[in-house]
Amino acid sequence: MHRNDFSSLKNFDGRWVARGMVGDLTRLRPCGHHAAMRKLTEKQEKFAQAVGVEGVSQSEAYRRAYNVGRMDEKQIWTQACLVAKNRKVAERIAELKAERAERVSIATAFDVRRLLETYIAIAFVDPNELTQVRIGACRHCWGAGHEYHWRAHEYEQALREWEARPNGAMPAIAGGLGYRATAEPNPDCPQCEGEGVTRLRVLDTTKLSEGARLLYQGVQQTRDGVKILFASKDKALEQIGRILGAYDDKLRIDLQGRVASMRLETSDPKEAAEAYMRLVKGA
């Protein structure tokens, strides 16, 4: 496994954390690997773990590791201080705290990168994956003589209704059958003058790409119908700019154990995001 492979994971105390995020953090050691652990008594190690890993007070750590019996608080505090001052115990606590800080640092860096990638997906996804504005032929574009153009089932329904009320005029079929709303507008159509008919199409939200799923925020029923809710692409661009430092004069990114720095000629967050993507692809 490559030591700078960002996708690789290593387990520490049951928690998975990313490796290869920043500099020397790729050289993490599992808790308890240090030789000092073998020199501590069981109670000293338990005390050190409580302080160094769980972050409890020395007095609380002493209660967990030792039999306090009828000791009062002052006595517990005094004995806890003595244990903590033991050189081997102090070294072990320092080691455990350092390892915990490394894990927190890596987890934080990993979360920031995932957050950045989420904002980039929202900012650059094509909204046509969710909704589309389409322009197709009107009813007179391709009808014979530019008369009303029917679909076959529509005309059959109109005939049935006429037969039920024969006093009215029979539906005219002069324009013919075979209308398709998706056909291109006829530029010579006298009815729409080649402009066609504008239609809004909402796509199946169960078949969206990852970026489109992030953009899609659900639907809301209004008096005028259903309103599709979107995440703000402008807000996503703004957050990208803040993470990447587009509002400063430099862009600094920790990537795969090294620090990359590039000069920005603009403070446009969209250009900052594109610069980040170029850096990732070139890494």
N, C-alpha and C positions, 0 to 999 in steps of 0.2 A: 504493500500500500504506500503510495507516495506521501511523503511527510507534509506536503503543502496541498494535498487534496482537500478542498473545502467541504466536499460532500461526505468525507469520512467522519465517523462518530466514535467516541470512546466512552465507556461507562465508568462513572465514579460514584460510589455509594448509591447505586441504583438509579442515578440520573444520567441521561444521555446529553452530552454536550458536543458541539462541533469542534473539530481540530483544525489547525492551520489558519486561524483567523489573524493573529497579530504576532509578529516577531517570535520571541522565545516561548510564547505560550504553546507552541507545537511540541514542547518538550515536557509536557505534564507527566507527573508520576502519580500512581494511585496512592490514596491515603494509606499510611502504615508501611510504606515501602522503605522508609528511612531506617537505618540501623539503630537509631536511638530508641525505636519502639521496643527492640528486644532487651534493652537495658532497663526499661521501666517495669515496675511491679504492675500487677493487674489493676490495682486500685489507682495507681498513678496514671496509667494509660486511660482509664475510665474518666478520671478527673480532667486530663488533657483533652480528651475527645469532647467532653461536655463544654469546656471553655472554648476550645479552638474551632470545633465544628458547629456545635449548636449555639454558641455565643451566649451561654448563660453566665451569671455572675460566679465568682470564685466560691462564694458561700454556698450557692445552690449546687455547684459542681461537687463541692466537698460532701454535701448531704447525700448526693447520689452515689458517690464512690466509697464513702466511709460510714461506719456505724457511729452516729452521733449520740446515740443513747440519751442521756439526760443533760447533754451539753447545752448551755445557753447560747444566745446569738453571738455574744462577744467572743466566747470560746471557739465557736465554729468559724467566725471571721478570722481569728488569730491563727488557727490551725490551717485554714485555707490559704492564708497569706504565706505561711511557711512552706506549704506544698508547692505553691506557685513560684516561690523563689528558688526552689531546687533547680540547679542548672539543667539537668536532664529534662525535667518537666517543662521548664521555661523554653528550652530549645524545641521540644515536641509541640508545645502550644504554638510557638512562632511558625513552625513548619505547617501545622494544620491550618492556621489562619492564612498563610500564604497560598496554600493549595485551594482553600475556599475562595479567596479573592480572585485567583486565576479562573476558577470555574465560573464565578459570577461575571467576570470581565468577558469571557468567551461567550457565555450565554447572552449577555447584553449586546455584544457586537453581532452575534448571529440574529437576534431579534431585530436589530436595526436594519440589517441587510434584508431580511425577509420583509420588513415594513417598506423599505425602499422599493423592492421588487413589486410589492403589491400596488404601491402608488404608480409605478411605471406602467403596470398592466392596465390600470384604470385610465391613465392619461392617454395611452396610445392605442387602446382597443378601438376598432371600427364600430361606431354606433349602429351601422347598417346591419350588424348581426342581431340587433334587437328590433329595430323598426326601420322601415323603408318607405320613402315617398316615390311612388311610381306613376308614370304618365302613360296612359294607353288610349286607344281609339275611342271616340265617342260613338253614339248609336248611329250616326249618319256618315261616319268617315268612309266605311266600305260597303254600305247598303247600296243596292242597285239604284242608280239615279239619285244617290244620297238620301233615299227615303229611310225610314226607321228600320234598323237592322235587328232581327229577332234571334234569340236562341231558340232551338227547336222546342224544348220543353216549355218555354214561355209562351210560344204561339199556341201550343196544344192546350195549355191552361186557359189562354184567352178565348180559344174556340169553345171550350167546355162552358165557360162562364156566359158566352154569347148564346149558346144553345139553351141554357137555362133561362135566359131572358131574351128571346128572339126578336123583341120589338126594336132593339138597337141595331146599329150598323155592324156588319160583319167586320172583324178585325182585318185591316189591310195588310197584305203580305208583299206589297210591291218592293220593299227593300230587301226581301229574301231572308233566308235563315243562315245561321253560322256565325253569329256575332261572337267575337273574342275580345274581352276587355284588355288582354295583354298585347294585342296587336298594336303596331306603331300607328300613331295618328297619321291621317292622310293630309298632306300639306295643302291639297286642293279642296278640302272639306268646307262647304259654305256655312255649315252650322257652327263648328268650333274654330274655323279659320286655321286649322293645322295645329292648334294648341292642345288638342286632346282633352282628356279628363284626368285630374289628379286624384290619386287614391293613396290612402295610408295603409300599409300592411304591417301587422305585428307578427313577429316570428315566434316559433315554438321555443319557450324559455327552458324546456328540458333538454335542448340540444345545443346549448351555448358553449362557447369556448371558455377557458378559465378566466380570461380577461373580461369577457362579456358578462360572466356570472358575477364578477366583482362590481361591474358597472351597474348591473340590474339590482334595484332595491325593492322590487315588488310592484303592486298595483294599488290604486286607491279609487274607490267608487265615488264619483261626484255627480252633481245634478246633470252635467252634460255628457256623462258616460264614464268610461274607465280611463283613469290617468296612470300612465306608466311612470314609475319613479326611477330616477337615475342618480348614481353618485356623481358628485361634481368633478368634472375633468379639470376645470380651472383650479379647484382646491387641491386636487392631486398634484398638479404641476407646481403649485405654490409649496406644498410639503416636500416635493422632490428638491426644489431649490433650497429649502431650508436645511434639509439633511445633507445635501452636497455642498453647501456653502456658496450657492450662487449669488447671494447678496453680499458676499465678501469679494475680494479681488483674487482669491486663490481657491482652488478646489483640491481638497485633500481626502483621499480615500484609503482606508486600510483594506488590503485585498491580498489574501493568500500569503500572509506572513510578511508582507512588505508594505511600505507606505508609498503610494504614488501621488505625485503632486503635479498639477498642470495649471498653467495660467489661463484664466478665462478672459476673453475679449469682450464679453457681454455679461449682463446680469439676468438675461432671459432664462427662467427656470427650464423651459423646454429645451434650449440649447445645452443647458447643464446636464439634463437627463440624457440627451443624445451623446454628450461627451462621456458620460458614465458608461453607456452601452458600448461605445467604441473601446473604452479602456478594458472592459470585461472581455470583449471578444478578442482583444489583442493580448490578454494576459496569458 
